[in-house]
Amino acid sequence: MAEERFRDGRYSVPDGLRLHYRDYPGSADRPPLLCLPGLTRNARDFADFAEAHSPRFRVLALDFRGRSLSDRDPQPLRYNPLTYAGDVLHLLDQLDVPRAIFVGTSLGGIVTMLIAASAPKRIVGAILNDVGPELEAAGLDRIRGYVGNGERFKSWDDAARALAAINRGVPESFTDADWLRAAHRACRQEHGSVIFDYDPAIAAPFKLPAPAVDMWPLFHALARHPLLVLRGERSDLLGADALERMRAAAPQARFAEVAGVGHAPMLDEPEATAAIASFLDALA
């Protein structure tokens, strides 16, 4: 991979936390790509994506509060999508970015849908990566089974094996080297151990009884904008039936499935890169 070309930035949110983002240079003549990661993930997940699309686009990749280089929240119940949506809008305001093309993986896609409903003028278009208005119980249960457990690993190889187990060996095409690379994106070293790079307290609200929330109005709000939806063929979070209902609800949107991949595509797979390139060409 080419040498990474980004600036580390930090900004303040109203409750006093300092949050981190990566800022990859790009054209000022088009809106930037704003990358929002999954529940336990961070800006590093978008490194290859950013390198592929910068400098044609400026690319911003955020660490949600409690992840990687962003501050941890002393009040864990603030680890929720509404708070994250507010943090994202504050980032855009502080960078004087009126509108962006949102790229949301999993949790990041839920945040994107919330912003579509609350601040629609900030969205030029969006890429939803393996998430939608209906989430499968199997995927949610799998995530609840590992998030926030605070595992410590003796080596990067141990962390890679744990990550493969969490993902149930999917994609099957991944080699040991691929899982090791994934571990370096998801984990960090601390006091001689390797740990997942997030505050375990992010699990506190996620493990509470989930209220019945209809996210379809949020999806309909997002579908008023140019939209690309990606799904991993073997995803246990975004089901094939739910995807078909999304197609029916948003016939003008684009959809692509990534073969052999679970939750969630890394956006560097051939099907994903082709669909993203076509979508961005249309927006540009």
Backbone hydrogen bonds, N-H to C=O, Kabsch-Sander energy under -0.5 kcal/mol:
donor,donor_aa,acceptor,acceptor_aa,energy
7,R,23,D,-2.4
9,G,7,R,-0.5
9,G,21,Y,-3.1
11,Y,19,L,-2.1
13,V,17,L,-2.0
16,G,13,V,-2.5
19,L,11,Y,-2.9
19,L,17,L,-0.5
21,Y,9,G,-2.4
22,R,61,A,-2.8
23,D,7,R,-2.3
24,Y,22,R,-0.5
24,Y,59,V,-3.3
27,S,55,P,-1.5
30,R,27,S,-0.5
33,L,58,R,-2.9
34,L,32,P,-0.5
34,L,101,I,-2.9
35,C,33,L,-0.6
35,C,60,L,-3.7
36,L,103,V,-3.0
41,R,38,G,-1.3
45,D,42,N,-1.8
46,F,43,A,-1.7
47,A,44,R,-1.8
50,A,46,F,-3.1
51,E,47,A,-2.4
52,A,48,D,-1.9
53,H,49,F,-1.4
54,S,50,A,-2.1
57,F,53,H,-2.8
58,R,27,S,-0.6
59,V,24,Y,-1.7
60,L,33,L,-3.2
61,A,22,R,-2.2
62,L,35,C,-2.1
63,D,20,H,-2.6
64,F,62,L,-0.7
66,G,71,D,-2.4
67,R,64,F,-2.0
68,S,197,D,-2.1
70,S,67,R,-2.6
71,D,18,R,-2.6
78,R,75,Q,-2.5
79,Y,76,P,-2.3
80,N,78,R,-2.0
84,Y,80,N,-2.2
85,A,81,P,-2.5
86,G,82,L,-1.8
87,D,83,T,-2.3
88,V,84,Y,-2.4
89,L,85,A,-2.1
90,H,86,G,-2.1
91,L,87,D,-2.0
92,L,88,V,-2.3
93,D,89,L,-2.4
94,Q,90,H,-2.8
95,L,91,L,-2.0
96,D,93,D,-1.1
97,V,92,L,-3.0
100,A,122,R,-2.6
101,I,32,P,-2.9
102,F,100,A,-0.7
102,F,125,G,-2.2
103,V,34,L,-3.0
104,G,127,I,-2.7
105,T,36,L,-2.5
105,T,103,V,-0.6
106,S,104,G,-0.6
106,S,129,N,-2.2
108,G,105,T,-2.6
109,G,106,S,-1.2
110,I,106,S,-1.6
111,V,107,L,-2.5
112,T,108,G,-1.8
113,M,109,G,-2.2
114,L,110,I,-2.1
115,I,111,V,-2.2
116,A,112,T,-2.0
117,A,113,M,-1.4
118,S,114,L,-2.0
119,A,115,I,-3.2
122,R,119,A,-2.1
123,I,120,P,-1.5
124,V,100,A,-2.7
124,V,122,R,-0.6
125,G,100,A,-0.7
126,A,226,P,-2.0
127,I,102,F,-2.6
128,L,126,A,-0.5
128,L,228,L,-2.7
129,N,104,G,-3.1
129,N,127,I,-0.6
130,D,128,L,-0.8
130,D,230,L,-3.1
136,E,237,L,-2.5
139,G,236,D,-1.5
140,L,136,E,-2.1
141,D,137,A,-2.8
142,R,138,A,-2.0
143,I,139,G,-2.3
144,R,140,L,-2.6
145,G,141,D,-1.5
146,Y,142,R,-0.5
146,Y,143,I,-1.5
147,V,143,I,-2.6
149,N,146,Y,-1.6
153,F,194,V,-2.7
159,A,155,S,-1.9
160,A,156,W,-2.5
161,R,157,D,-2.2
162,A,158,D,-2.2
163,L,159,A,-2.4
164,A,160,A,-2.1
165,A,161,R,-2.0
166,I,162,A,-2.5
167,N,163,L,-1.8
168,R,165,A,-1.4
169,G,164,A,-3.1
170,V,167,N,-1.7
174,F,171,P,-1.5
179,W,175,T,-2.1
180,L,176,D,-2.1
181,R,177,A,-2.2
182,A,178,D,-2.3
183,A,179,W,-2.2
184,H,180,L,-1.8
185,R,181,R,-1.1
186,A,182,A,-1.9
187,C,183,A,-2.3
188,R,195,I,-2.8
190,E,193,S,-3.0
193,S,190,E,-1.9
194,V,153,F,-2.4
195,I,188,R,-3.0
196,F,151,E,-0.5
197,D,186,A,-2.6
198,Y,196,F,-1.9
199,D,66,G,-2.9
202,I,199,D,-2.4
203,A,200,P,-1.7
204,A,201,A,-1.8
206,F,202,I,-0.7
207,K,203,A,-2.1
208,L,205,P,-1.1
213,V,211,P,-0.8
215,M,133,P,-0.6
215,M,213,V,-0.9
219,F,215,M,-2.2
220,H,216,W,-2.8
221,A,217,P,-1.9
222,L,218,L,-2.1
223,A,219,F,-2.6
224,R,221,A,-0.9
225,H,222,L,-2.1
228,L,126,A,-2.3
229,V,254,R,-2.6
230,L,128,L,-3.0
230,L,228,L,-0.5
231,R,256,A,-1.8
233,E,258,V,-2.8
234,R,261,V,-3.4
235,S,232,G,-2.3
239,G,237,L,-0.7
243,L,239,G,-2.1
244,E,240,A,-1.8
245,R,241,D,-1.8
246,M,242,A,-2.0
247,R,243,L,-2.3
248,A,244,E,-2.1
249,A,245,R,-1.9
250,A,246,M,-1.9
253,A,250,A,-1.8
254,R,227,L,-2.9
256,A,229,V,-2.3
258,V,231,R,-2.9
259,A,257,E,-0.7
261,V,258,V,-1.3
264,A,262,G,-0.7
273,T,269,E,-3.2
274,A,270,P,-2.2
275,A,271,E,-2.0
276,I,272,A,-2.8
277,A,273,T,-2.4
278,S,274,A,-2.2
279,F,275,A,-2.2
280,L,276,I,-2.9
281,D,277,A,-2.3
282,A,278,S,-1.9
283,L,279,F,-1.9
284,A,280,L,-2.9
